[in-house]
Amino acid sequence: MEKFDVVIIGSGPGGYIAAIRAGQLGLKTALIEKCKELGGTCLNVGCIPSKALLTSSDHFVFAQKDAAKHGIIIDNAHVDLAKMQQRKDKVVKTFNGGVRALMKTNKVTTFEGLGTISARGKVSMKLTNGETQEIETKNIIIATGSAAIELPFAKFDGKTIVSSTEALNFTEAPKKLLVIGAGAIGLELGSVWARLGSEVTILEFLPRIAVGFDLELSNLLQRSLTAQGITFHLETKVSAVKIDNGHITSTARKGNEELKFEADKALVSVGRKPFSEGLGAEKVGVEFDEKKRIKVDKHFKTNVDGIYAIGDVIAGPMLAHKAEDEGIACVERIAGKDGHINYDAIAGIIYTNPELAGVGLTEDQAKEKGIDYRVGKFPFRANSRALCNDELDGMVKFVADAKTDRILGAHILQHAASELIAEAVSVIDFGGSSEDLARTCHSHPTLSEAVKEAAMNVEKRALHIVNR
Ligand SMILES: Cc1cc2nc3c(=O)[nH]c(=O)nc-3n(C[C@H](O)[C@H](O)[C@H](O)COP(=O)(O)OP(=O)(O)OC[C@H]3O[C@@H](n4cnc5c(N)ncnc54)[C@H](O)[C@@H]3O)c2cc1C
């Protein structure tokens, strides 16, 4: 029986990054993936294809609506959706090839098949070529990720009631698209199809969109998306989704009112659940929490020696970069190094236009914790580069400790928020203050000057707005 130092089950950003780090550290490593391609949800049906479509559809809106403002006249801008989808698929394929090459260069043995833990230190595999094989290992890392949550009254049929996977692959823009759930996935895919011509209605049970993000900026995002033609119904509880002749009728309650929505397709984006069952983990005594997530300590160790878990299958935000960093830290611990994660410095991003990014505490969370805090804000309408770019929506907002000035949270709404947030993440990770950031020289003219000005404004000394 072949013996390894580490066997990783699941090749998403958690698993394949853990495999690379293990290879770098000289550990004999195997990576098992049940799907044909490596890369997991993120690369195949998540982050990457969604961002490819978001970019393409954003270019279309520019060509159709905004180019003329720049003196660029594009007559009859229209979409060739088949070509747009082919481009997206090519992006995914290119990255698939890259991950496979990285496994080779890092001397990671890959197996295509379903992996299950047969005993402590043993993993058996049902390979896609029909064979079964068992391998021995000192350490097992479970990185099996998550799957979309289904509503009991709106079961996925893959055609009319769909999850994000199918909504990434529509061959034509639905005339009317109903989106259930106003989190990152619903807002991003709702945006894609609204830009490509669908009439999009988003229903959300909570009184706000983008839960977990700063409320003030989430409300501004909702305003922008509404202006782009998306209709929102908040505090709306969907109770039925019926398909009749390929057409959807959905019933929902908003206060005392019963609402009916008609649509061609419904995207259910109400969250994801860990992929933790049927793995054999329970058989060897691994403990789960109440949400069926695998319980781990702060070094990703389960209660069973030699078994670890990372990524979406454990607690914490379901984000690719969180899974990646957990993969690195977990393997470093296995190799006797001191890998660790600062969970206060993990940004969440919604890649709409404008993008919404946030890291650390929101203002409401600071309030709830009874922290004495100060806020510094700066609007992009007062930033020179945003004016050049014609991207004036949004602002930067810092939440800083009133006594120590340490930055507790940073929130950005802007077309480029996903890139701008990285500076705030670094400063938070280093335990920096708003003054540290305010005294750092930022190039001119850049959007990042708005980040500096918001940091300055914690002391009400931003330069390009009048503070009263
Ligand atoms: C539409 C969409 C958009 C997203 N956009 C973003 C984004 O922009 N940014 C971001 O940070 N996050 C995003 N996410 C979330 C992100 O994809 C996940 O957080 C991330 O993929 C989790 O990584 P993981 O390694 O834990 O698991 P996964 O990526 O889910 O990978 C797990 C892998 O394990 C395999 N597997 C499961 N069981 C077995 C088994 N028994 N044997 C062998 N293989 C197995 C699965 O086939 C899968 O390939 C998005 C998700 C979706 C659905």
The ligand as an ORCA input file, in Angstrom:
! r2SCAN-3c Opt
* xyz 0 1
  C     -21.093     31.261     -7.472
  C     -20.040     31.373     -6.391
  C     -19.181     32.470     -6.384
  C     -18.206     32.571     -5.412
  N     -17.381     33.659     -5.435
  C     -16.420     33.784     -4.501
  C     -15.514     34.870     -4.549
  O     -15.568     35.712     -5.433
  N     -14.560     34.944     -3.589
  C     -14.472     34.017     -2.591
  O     -13.587     34.144     -1.732
  N     -15.319     32.967     -2.525
  C     -16.283     32.825     -3.460
  N     -17.111     31.742     -3.416
  C     -16.934     30.761     -2.325
  C     -15.754     29.829     -2.634
  O     -15.976     29.187     -3.859
  C     -15.581     28.816     -1.512
  O     -15.471     29.476     -0.277
  C     -14.329     27.978     -1.743
  O     -14.394     27.290     -2.970
  C     -14.136     26.969     -0.607
  O     -12.991     26.234     -0.862
  P     -12.800     24.754     -0.301
  O     -11.425     24.332     -0.738
  O     -13.131     24.710      1.134
  O     -13.900     23.868     -1.025
  P     -14.377     23.697     -2.537
  O     -13.856     24.754     -3.422
  O     -15.839     23.498     -2.472
  O     -13.681     22.351     -2.988
  C     -13.992     21.119     -2.417
  C     -13.649     20.030     -3.414
  O     -13.740     18.775     -2.748
  C     -14.263     17.826     -3.656
  N     -14.779     16.705     -2.860
  C     -15.802     16.721     -1.955
  N     -15.939     15.513     -1.381
  C     -14.974     14.714     -1.911
  C     -14.587     13.376     -1.712
  N     -15.195     12.608     -0.812
  N     -13.560     12.873     -2.448
  C     -12.918     13.644     -3.354
  N     -13.236     14.932     -3.584
  C     -14.243     15.468     -2.869
  C     -15.304     18.601     -4.410
  O     -15.607     17.972     -5.651
  C     -14.600     19.951     -4.592
  O     -13.868     19.978     -5.796
  C     -18.085     31.582     -4.407
  C     -18.938     30.460     -4.413
  C     -19.894     30.352     -5.399
  C     -20.776     29.140     -5.412
*
